[in-house]
Amino acid sequence: MRFGIEFGSYPADLDPAEVCEQVSLRAQVAYKNNFEALFVAQHYLTGPDAAILQSIPLLAYLAGQVPGMYLGTSIFLLPLHHPVMVAEYIATLDNLSGGKVLFGVGQGYRDNEFNSFGIDKRERRGRLVEGLEVIRKLWTGDPVTFHGQFFNLDKVISAPKPRQRPAPPILMGADTVKTVAKVPEVADHWIASRRHTKTFLREAVPAYKEALARQGKSFKGLFIFRDLCIADSRREAEALIRDGYERRYRRYQQWGQPGERYDLAFDELKQDRLIVGSATEVVEQVMSYHEEFGAEVMWFMVDWPGVEPRLTLETIERFGAEVIPQIKRLTPSCPLP
């Protein structure tokens, strides 16, 4: 298996300069402790209670600090962007990172983002599908002529080409069984979200495998994103993040996040979502995702509102030093990405 960490939203009252320092430090601690990937989320206009560092500039900034690590967007809101811009940004990042970009996309769901960009939310699936088609064509480096419903290009050539050939892997988020089954039509891999319970995964993974087969593609393993906290015991770890965990999931409910219900108490929210406890307990929990669902690449949300930054660093360090070596011994060579 391969492992990474995720950078997401943070409380808006924090000093952005301090947040940048924390992100850089977390990336370097992960780099030194057996992690292989960094992922960055994307949203716009998340105030007043939250803020977020935009993914492309942040990953470009981190690329020189963590040479050789995979850099992933988890996820990039493609329907809000023009594919010409995205193709060249991602190709640039792929070259800066030595061919290590994992391009994760999603269609978005927040009304204020679509309204503020002047884009009809009902067009999001069409813009996503068409945008990916344009991006793939541009990444070939050949002249591209494309006339679609949303985008039009005439004999244009994009440079630079991505370092990865034929292209960086395209990952896609999806939050219902119906949309998960559509992923193989346009993307290389599905991202199973940290919000998905095992109950949902038991429905969605078979549907995903069936959809892959219809497209003539094989299942090579699952990209999966989880919540994580390590301490000396499960009780201690849960106590550290309880309040921050509830606050973050309440925000998702307020934003209108599709999928399951999130305005729940901690003891309900944590069920089959949160990987938590001592290093020994965490090894068992991670292995359960590998054995039941074929998880091969797993990354984690490790910071929570109100939790001291040093505790976040301790989770990264302890997972890297105490858990990853054990998992590596228990699992064969990772077939992804």
N, C-alpha and C positions, 0 to 999 in steps of 0.2 A: 504494500500500500504506500501511497504518497500522502503527505500531510501539509496543510497550510493554515494560515490565519487570515481573518477578514477584518477590514477596517470599514466601519459604518458610520452612522450618525452619532453625534455627541451632544451633550447639553449646550444650548446656545449661549449660556452665561459664562462658559469657559473662554479664556483668552485663546484666540486662534493660533497665536504664536506658540503657546504652551501645548496645544493639541498637536501642532506640527512636530514639536520636539518629542512628544510622547510616541507619535506614529513612527518617527525615525528610530527611536530607541527600541520599540517593539519589533520592528522589522529586523534590526540588527541582532537582537536577542534570539529571534526565530532563526535567523541565518546561522548563528553560532550553535544552535541546538537541534540540528537534524531536520528542521522543516525544509520543504522544497518549494513552497509556493506562497505568494501573497495575493489576496483578492481584495478588491475595493468595490463597494456598493455605489449606486447612483440614485439621487433624487434631486429635484429642484424645489426651491421655495418651501423649505421645511420649517421656517420660523413660525411662531416665536419660541417654541419649546425645544427645538432641535436644530442642528446645523450639520453640514456634511462637506467634506473636502472632495472636490470633483476628481473623478477616477483617472482620466488620461494624464493631466499634469502631475497628479500625485504618483502614479506608477512610473512616469518618466523620471521624476525626482528620485524615486527609490531604486530605479534600475541600476544606477551607478554604485549604490551602497551595498547591494546584495547580488553581485554578479553570479549568474548561473541559476538563479531561482526563477521559477515560473511566475509570470505576472498575469493575473486574471481580472476581468471585469465581471462582477457578480452582483448585479447585472447592469448592462448598459441599455438605456432606454432608446432603442433605435428609432421608433416611430417619431420621436421628437427631433431627429437630426437628418440632414441630407446625406445620402450614402457616399457622395464624392468626398465630402469632408471626413467622414468616418473611415473610409477606405485608406486615405492617406495618413490620418492620425494613427490608425492601428498598424499600418505598414511601417511607419516611422518608429513606433514603439517596439515592434518586432525586431527591427534592426538594432535599436539601442540595447535591447535585452539579449541579443545573440540568438534570436529565434525562439523565444520562450513565452510568447503571448498565448493566452487562452481567452478567446473572445466570447464572453458570455453576454447574451442579449435577452431582452424581454420586451413585452408589448406595453407595459405600464398599466396603471389603473387609477391614478389620482386625478380627479377632475380639474383641480387648480393648475396642474402642470399642463394639461392639454389646452385648457382655456387660455392660459397665459401665453402659450406658444401659438395660439390661433389655429389649432389643429382639432378637427372633429374626432372625438374619442372613438366614434363608430368606425373610423378608418384605420384604427391601429393595427389590426391583423394584416390588412392589405398593404399598409406601409412597411410593416416588418418584413413580409414575404418579398415584396418588390425590392426593398432596400437591400436585403441579403443577396438577391440575384444580381443586382447592380454591383455590389461590393465584390462578389466572387469574380465577376467578369473583369472588373478593373484590376484586380490582383493578378490576373494573368500577364499584364503588361502589354497585351495586344490592343489594337484599336477597338473601341467599344461604341457601338450604336445601339441605343435602347430607347424604345418609345412605349411607356406604360401609362397607367392611370395617374400616377403621381410624379414620375420622374422621366426626363427626356435628355438623352445624350446623343451627340452626332460625331462619330469618328474621333473620339477623345482617347488619350493615352494617359494613364496614371503612373506616376513615379514618386518615390521608389516602390519597387515590388517588395512584398514581405520576404523576410529571409527564409521562413519556412515554406517549403514547396510541397504540394501545390498552393497551400494556404494555411494560415493558423487554424487550429480546430475551432469550430463554432459551437458553443454551448448555448442552451436555451432554457430559461425558467418557464415553468407552467404549474398552475395551482389547482387544476381540476383533472379528473381522469380523462375527460373529453379533450382538454387542451394538451395533456401529456401525450395522448395518442397521436396528436398532430405534429409533434416535435420532429420525428424522423423525416417528415416531408421536406423540411427546409434546413435542419441543423444536424450536426454530427452527434451531439450528446445532449441528454436532458440533465439539468441540475435539479436534484431533489433538495428542496429548501429545508432550512432549520425549523421552519414553522410546521412542517409535515410530520404528523404522528406516524408511528409504525402502522396503525390501523389504516391510514391513508396509503402508505407505501405498499401495503399488502394488496390493495386494489390497483394501484397505479403501476407498479413495476411489471406485473403480467401484461397489462394493457400496452405498456411501452415496448416490451419484448415482442408482442404480437405485431405492433405497428412497424417495428424494425424489420421483422420478417417480411411484411408486405412490401417493404421498400427494397428487399433483397440485401439488407444489411444485417450483420451479426452483432449480438450483444457482447461487448468486450469488458463490461463492468460499469459501475455506477459512479458518477460524480455526485457527492452528497455533502451538504452543508449542515452543521449541527451547532448547538450551544454547548459550552464547556466551562467547567470550573473544577480545579483540583485543590484539595487540602489534605490534611492528615486523616480526615474521615468524611463520610457523606454528610453527616449532621453539620459539621463545621463549614463545609463548602456551601451547602444550601443556605446556611445562615448569612454567609457573606454576600450573597447575590439576591436574596429573596425580594427585597424591595425594588431594586433596580430592574430585576427580571420582569416583575409585574408592570412597572412603569413603561418599559419598552414595548411590551405586548399590548398594553392599553393604547399606546400611540398607534400601533398598527390597526387596531379596531377603529380608532377615531379617523384614520386616513382612509378607511374603506377597503382595507386589504382583503382580497377574495380568498376563498379556501375554507378554512375552519373558523371556529369562534375563538377570539383572543381576549375578551374582557372577563377573564376568569381569575380565580385566586391561584397563587403559586402552586399549591399542591395539585391542582388540576392541570395547570399549564405545563408543569415539568414532565408529566407522564409521557414517556416514549418520545420526548424531544431533547431533554437535557441530559448530557453526559456529565456525570458528577460523582465526586467521591475521592477516595484515595487512589494512588497510581494503580494499585492492583485491581480495584473495582473498575477503573476507567479502561484498563486493558480488556477486561471481560466485556464491557459494554461496546467498545469499538469492534471487537472481534464478532460480536453478535450481528452487527450491520454487515460486516464482510461475509459472514457465513450465510445469513438469511437472504440478503438483498444483492450480494455481489458488489458491495462498495469497494472501490479501488482507490479513488481519490477523495479524501475527506478533509474539509477545512472547517474552522471554528470561529464563532463569535466568542470573544474572551473578555470583552470589557462591558461594563454595565453602569448605568447612571448611578452616581453616588458612591461607587466602589473606588477605593484608593488605587492610583496607578501602579503602585508597587505590587499590589495583589494580582493585577493583570499580568505584570511581568513574571511573577512567580508561577502563575498557571502556565504561561508559555514555556518558561524554563523547565518546570517539572515535567510537563508533557514531553518536551523534546528530549530530556535527559533520562527520564524514568519509564516512559511509555513507548515512544517510537522505537527504540532498540528492541524491545520485547516483541512488538508487532512485526517488525522486519524479520525477526527470526521465525515467526509463526506463519508468515504469508510468503508466497512465491513472488518472483519478479513481477512488478506491476505492468500490465499491458497498456495502461493509459499514461499520458494522453497520446 
